[in-house]
């Protein structure tokens, strides 16, 4: 699966998703895009999953027509996230196009 990490998503998570292709918004040159433009660019580039820590995304954007899954990590703390790696991997492996999942951490 082709995964895009938003600006706040901690890059060390990438090491645990080795069976997927992971890029960051920064690496794509999209770090200055607004959420709506970022989601559109990601979809146009063929990303299937967007991982973010932006808890307001679902209130700011119409996610109904999205052609990729969105996973929101409800923390930016690596020590907390690292304790939930298996759960995050399980969710990443079963998300479907258009789904929205929040992972409480």
BASE-995443 format. One record per residue (C-alpha): y, z, x; residue number from 1; residue in three letters. Coordinates in nm, 2 decimals. Example, Ala and Ser with C-alpha at 12.3 -4.5 7.8 and 13.67 -1.06 7.14 Angstrom:
# BASE-995443
+--------+--------+--------+-----+------+
!      Y !      Z !      X ! pos ! code !
+--------+--------+--------+-----+------+
!  -0.45 !   0.78 !   1.23 !   1 !  ALA !
!  -0.11 !   0.71 !   1.37 !   2 !  SER !
+--------+--------+--------+-----+------+
//
This chain:
# BASE-995443
+--------+--------+--------+-----+------+
!      Y !      Z !      X ! pos ! code !
+--------+--------+--------+-----+------+
!   0.00 !   0.00 !   0.00 !   1 !  UNK !
!   0.35 !  -0.07 !   0.12 !   2 !  UNK !
!   0.56 !   0.25 !   0.10 !   3 !  UNK !
!   0.93 !   0.30 !   0.15 !   4 !  UNK !
!   1.07 !   0.64 !   0.25 !   5 !  UNK !
!   1.42 !   0.72 !   0.12 !   6 !  UNK !
!   1.68 !   0.88 !   0.36 !   7 !  UNK !
!   1.58 !   1.24 !   0.29 !   8 !  UNK !
!   1.20 !   1.18 !   0.32 !   9 !  UNK !
!   1.08 !   1.35 !   0.63 !  10 !  UNK !
!   0.94 !   1.09 !   0.87 !  11 !  UNK !
!   0.65 !   1.31 !   1.00 !  12 !  UNK !
!   0.48 !   1.25 !   0.67 !  13 !  UNK !
!   0.42 !   0.89 !   0.79 !  14 !  UNK !
!   0.16 !   1.01 !   1.03 !  15 !  UNK !
!  -0.05 !   1.13 !   0.74 !  16 !  UNK !
!  -0.04 !   0.80 !   0.55 !  17 !  UNK !
!  -0.19 !   0.58 !   0.82 !  18 !  UNK !
!  -0.39 !   0.38 !   0.57 !  19 !  UNK !
!  -0.07 !   0.25 !   0.43 !  20 !  UNK !
!   0.23 !   0.05 !   0.57 !  21 !  UNK !
!   0.53 !   0.29 !   0.57 !  22 !  UNK !
!   0.89 !   0.19 !   0.64 !  23 !  UNK !
!   1.21 !   0.39 !   0.60 !  24 !  UNK !
!   1.53 !   0.28 !   0.43 !  25 !  UNK !
!   1.70 !   0.32 !   0.77 !  26 !  UNK !
!   1.45 !   0.09 !   0.94 !  27 !  UNK !
!   1.50 !  -0.17 !   0.67 !  28 !  UNK !
!   1.88 !  -0.16 !   0.72 !  29 !  UNK !
!   1.92 !  -0.01 !   0.37 !  30 !  UNK !
!   2.06 !   0.33 !   0.46 !  31 !  UNK !
!   2.40 !   0.26 !   0.30 !  32 !  UNK !
!   2.27 !   0.12 !  -0.02 !  33 !  UNK !
!   2.31 !   0.31 !  -0.35 !  34 !  UNK !
!   2.00 !   0.42 !  -0.53 !  35 !  UNK !
!   2.00 !   0.13 !  -0.77 !  36 !  UNK !
!   2.05 !  -0.13 !  -0.50 !  37 !  UNK !
!   1.80 !   0.04 !  -0.28 !  38 !  UNK !
!   1.53 !   0.03 !  -0.55 !  39 !  UNK !
!   1.60 !  -0.33 !  -0.62 !  40 !  UNK !
!   1.59 !  -0.43 !  -0.25 !  41 !  UNK !
!   1.26 !  -0.24 !  -0.21 !  42 !  UNK !
!   1.10 !  -0.41 !  -0.50 !  43 !  UNK !
!   1.22 !  -0.75 !  -0.39 !  44 !  UNK !
!   1.07 !  -0.68 !  -0.04 !  45 !  UNK !
!   0.73 !  -0.60 !  -0.20 !  46 !  UNK !
!   0.73 !  -0.22 !  -0.17 !  47 !  UNK !
!   0.48 !  -0.07 !  -0.41 !  48 !  UNK !
!   0.58 !   0.30 !  -0.37 !  49 !  UNK !
!   0.91 !   0.47 !  -0.31 !  50 !  UNK !
!   0.90 !   0.83 !  -0.18 !  51 !  UNK !
!   1.22 !   1.03 !  -0.20 !  52 !  UNK !
!   1.35 !   1.39 !  -0.22 !  53 !  UNK !
!   1.63 !   1.29 !  -0.46 !  54 !  UNK !
!   1.56 !   1.51 !  -0.76 !  55 !  UNK !
!   1.84 !   1.34 !  -0.96 !  56 !  UNK !
!   1.70 !   0.99 !  -0.93 !  57 !  UNK !
!   1.55 !   0.99 !  -1.27 !  58 !  UNK !
!   1.88 !   1.09 !  -1.43 !  59 !  UNK !
!   2.08 !   0.84 !  -1.23 !  60 !  UNK !
!   1.86 !   0.53 !  -1.27 !  61 !  UNK !
!   1.67 !   0.36 !  -1.55 !  62 !  UNK !
!   1.32 !   0.38 !  -1.41 !  63 !  UNK !
!   1.15 !   0.22 !  -1.71 !  64 !  UNK !
!   1.15 !  -0.14 !  -1.57 !  65 !  UNK !
!   1.06 !  -0.05 !  -1.21 !  66 !  UNK !
!   0.79 !  -0.26 !  -1.04 !  67 !  UNK !
!   0.69 !   0.02 !  -0.80 !  68 !  UNK !
!   0.58 !   0.38 !  -0.83 !  69 !  UNK !
!   0.82 !   0.66 !  -0.74 !  70 !  UNK !
!   0.71 !   0.99 !  -0.59 !  71 !  UNK !
!   0.97 !   1.27 !  -0.56 !  72 !  UNK !
!   0.90 !   1.55 !  -0.32 !  73 !  UNK !
!   1.08 !   1.86 !  -0.45 !  74 !  UNK !
!   1.16 !   2.00 !  -0.10 !  75 !  UNK !
!   1.29 !   1.87 !   0.23 !  76 !  UNK !
!   1.13 !   2.15 !   0.42 !  77 !  UNK !
!   0.86 !   2.01 !   0.66 !  78 !  UNK !
!   0.67 !   2.35 !   0.68 !  79 !  UNK !
!   0.64 !   2.35 !   0.30 !  80 !  UNK !
!   0.56 !   1.98 !   0.28 !  81 !  UNK !
!   0.30 !   1.99 !   0.56 !  82 !  UNK !
!   0.10 !   2.26 !   0.37 !  83 !  UNK !
!   0.07 !   2.01 !   0.08 !  84 !  UNK !
!  -0.03 !   1.70 !   0.27 !  85 !  UNK !
!  -0.37 !   1.66 !   0.10 !  86 !  UNK !
!  -0.21 !   1.68 !  -0.24 !  87 !  UNK !
!   0.06 !   1.43 !  -0.14 !  88 !  UNK !
!  -0.21 !   1.19 !  -0.01 !  89 !  UNK !
!  -0.41 !   1.22 !  -0.32 !  90 !  UNK !
!  -0.11 !   1.14 !  -0.54 !  91 !  UNK !
!  -0.01 !   0.84 !  -0.32 !  92 !  UNK !
!  -0.36 !   0.70 !  -0.34 !  93 !  UNK !
!  -0.36 !   0.70 !  -0.73 !  94 !  UNK !
!  -0.01 !   0.61 !  -0.83 !  95 !  UNK !
!   0.04 !   0.30 !  -1.03 !  96 !  UNK !
!   0.33 !   0.05 !  -1.08 !  97 !  UNK !
!   0.61 !   0.20 !  -1.28 !  98 !  UNK !
!   0.48 !   0.56 !  -1.25 !  99 !  UNK !
!   0.71 !   0.85 !  -1.17 ! 100 !  UNK !
!   0.57 !   1.17 !  -1.02 ! 101 !  UNK !
!   0.73 !   1.49 !  -0.90 ! 102 !  UNK !
!   0.55 !   1.70 !  -0.65 ! 103 !  UNK !
!   0.67 !   2.06 !  -0.67 ! 104 !  UNK !
!   0.66 !   2.21 !  -0.32 ! 105 !  UNK !
+--------+--------+--------+-----+------+
//
